Structures are given as structure tokens and as C-alpha cells.
Amino acid sequence: MSCINVISRNFSTSVVARAAIKNVTVVGGGLMGSGIAQVSAQSGHNVTIVELNQSVLDKTYKSIENSLQRIAKKTFKENPNDANAFVSEALSRISTSTDLPNVVQDSDLVLEAIVENLSVKHKLFKSIDEVAPKKTIFASNTSSLSISEIASVSNRKDRFAGLHFFNPVPVMKLLEVVKTPETSDETYQKLMAWGKAIGKTTITCKDTPGFVVNRLLLPLMAEAIRMLERGDASPRDIDIAMKLGAGHPMGPIELADYVGHDTTNSIINGWHDKFPENPLFEPLKSLQKLVDEKKLGTKTGEGYYSYKK
Ligand SMILES: NC(=O)c1ccc[n+]([C@@H]2O[C@H](COP(=O)([O-])OP(=O)(O)OC[C@H]3O[C@@H](n4cnc5c(N)ncnc54)[C@H](O)[C@@H]3O)[C@@H](O)[C@H]2O)c1
């Protein structure tokens, strides 16, 4: 290998190291945002969580504290001092704010985990595109929207990508890094490195509906619901079949109840509107009925199963 190659490789490595993501802004402190903020802080990153108001931020902070304490108790069983240090160190890296334009000034990565609505996400990214430093990467944790469509309102499409986490974030090991045709290789490499630094296993996916996991899971749940609707088998039998016959940890009907029927229904309907010819995305009558009746699954105590005592 030539000397110039070695020098240029060392130079580019040091540039990347210097440019690594250190300060992260997580917008949205709900279920996903709080988990993302937690794993980022746990792994040594400075995190600012941005929410609509301070009372949500207080709740988010408290839920992160509780989650860290649970982990500390398990990890440092014999050593309460180390457990306390783990919790307080991680918490010391987390701050909260309601002033997004101000917070982004110091941010290497702005990761959005707000409501799953394209126009709300557009409004958010539009509000910071001009004020965020040039180096700042924008990312969305959307489950079902197109990253290119979200990025379309920004002038930094090369520094825009999808970072799709899984619930519960501190437990689930996977991170899908979603590249649009315009995401630059530098942005992609930085996000892959950051994903590894926060302890996730990263996979890469194009900006295609549902990325990898949801593109396979949603049609599975939908097909299981179609079996129910046709009366082919009971919910219990479908779930036992997939657990014992396919080794799945949860059956597809249980999974649908766990995910929440409002979420599943809006994803399926959204994909159907966009790709009406795809039979996998056909709307489901029984799912719509459960949504109309507010029987959304485990979170409301009833879905395809009842969770009421
Ligand atoms: N829930 C899941 O299993 C899951 C998994 C992967 C990805 N996602 C995606 O992550 C995103 C968030 O989902 P969630 O389940 O955490 O939702 P959530 O409802 O628990 O949290 C969303 C939070 O965003 C806040 N918010 C809304 N608009 C805001 C704004 N303009 N500025 C700041 N905060 C704002 C809300 O107050 C709320 O606390 C969605 O895009 C969803 O598709 C969800």
C-alpha cells in the first residue's frame, strides 16, 4: 500500500473521529423518544429531549430515571454504589427543553420521535432547517412514513436519514438505518457508527414502506386477522401455531393487540392509499371495527383478546 494511501486513510479516520456524533437532540419524549434518549445517555452521549411542554418533560425524565434504576439494580446487584453512579452519570448527560431552535445550535444529530403525522413532522423540520448548523444531521424514527417525503421540506437532504428503533428501545437490539437516494455516504457512516456506539446492531435499508421489520410483520398480522375474519382458526390457535410451529416469541394476533390497533390500522390504511394495487395492504374490517369501538389492544384492556380481570 502506498504511503499516500496510508496517510489519507489515517487523515480520513481522524476526520470521522472528530466529526462523530456526540450531542444528540431527541424531539418527542414519549414511548420511543424516552427510550432513545436513555440509551444515548447511557452510552456517553449528551442528550437534550425536546417536548411541547415542561410537564411532559418531567414525566419523561422520571420514566427514564425509573428505567435506569431497574437496569442498575439488575446489572450491579452486589454493588449499590456502582448502581447509583450508573444512574446519576447517565442522568447527568440528559437535559430537557421546550426551545427546539435554541437546542439545535449545539446538536450533531436531531432525531425526531413525535406523532406519526407527515404534516406535523414537516412543520418540525421546517422550523429548524435554517437555524441548525450545517453539520447537523436530521433523522426520523417514523415507522411507516417515507423518509424522502419527510425530508422533502429540508435543504439538507444529504444529511437526512431514517433511524428506526424498536419498542422497548433499551431492550430491543435492532436499529434500522434508512438511506434515501439522497442520504450521503458520510451521513450514513456517521449514523451507523452512532448506532453501534449506543449498543445497537444496525442494519441498512432503502426508504421502502415499513423498512425491513414492519414490511414483514404488518402483512403477517394482517394475514392472521384475515384468517380470523374468514373463521379459519381462533386467535388462540393462530397464536399457538406461530409460536410452536414457527418459533415466534409472540403470535401475530397477540402482537397486533400489543402494538395497538390504532397504529396498525393507520399504517395499513396509509400504505393502501399509496399502493392500492398491493393486496398485502388491503384494509381490514375487524381491525377498523375495533378502532371504532376504541378496543385498541393491551393498552385499552381489550382487542382481539380481553385483558380485563
Ligand atoms: N410505538 C412504537 O412501537 C414505535 C416503534 C418505532 C417507531 N415509532 C415511531 O416513533 C414516533 C413516536 O412514537 P411514540 O410511540 O413514541 O409516540 P408517543 O405518542 O408515545 O410520543 C410522541 C411524543 O411526541 C410529543 N410531540 C408531539 N409533537 C411534538 C412537537 N412538535 N415537538 C415536540 N414534541 C412533540 C408528544 O407530546 C409525545 O410525548 C412515531 O413516528 C412512531 O411511528 C413508534
The ligand as an ORCA input file, in Angstrom:
! r2SCAN-3c Opt
* xyz 0 1
  N     -44.513      2.977     19.471
  C     -43.736      2.170     18.758
  O     -43.694      0.944     18.965
  C     -42.856      2.762     17.686
  C     -41.781      1.990     17.193
  C     -40.923      2.556     16.245
  C     -41.146      3.841     15.792
  N     -42.215      4.558     16.267
  C     -42.388      5.919     15.758
  O     -41.839      6.816     16.713
  C     -42.588      8.043     16.711
  C     -43.107      8.325     18.108
  O     -43.883      7.248     18.553
  P     -44.212      7.043     20.107
  O     -44.844      5.693     20.204
  O     -43.011      7.371     20.945
  O     -45.324      8.174     20.323
  P     -45.792      8.853     21.711
  O     -47.168      9.333     21.466
  O     -45.537      7.967     22.867
  O     -44.815     10.112     21.851
  C     -44.822     11.213     20.977
  C     -44.411     12.428     21.793
  O     -44.129     13.491     20.899
  C     -44.552     14.696     21.517
  N     -44.712     15.712     20.462
  C     -45.677     15.788     19.517
  N     -45.451     16.844     18.703
  C     -44.296     17.422     19.137
  C     -43.529     18.527     18.708
  N     -43.902     19.266     17.655
  N     -42.406     18.841     19.390
  C     -42.012     18.105     20.449
  N     -42.696     17.022     20.913
  C     -43.821     16.683     20.251
  C     -45.833     14.335     22.238
  O     -46.097     15.254     23.275
  C     -45.496     12.931     22.752
  O     -44.976     12.959     24.062
  C     -43.688      7.874     15.641
  O     -43.226      8.403     14.437
  C     -43.824      6.357     15.539
  O     -44.271      5.945     14.271
  C     -43.059      4.068     17.212
*
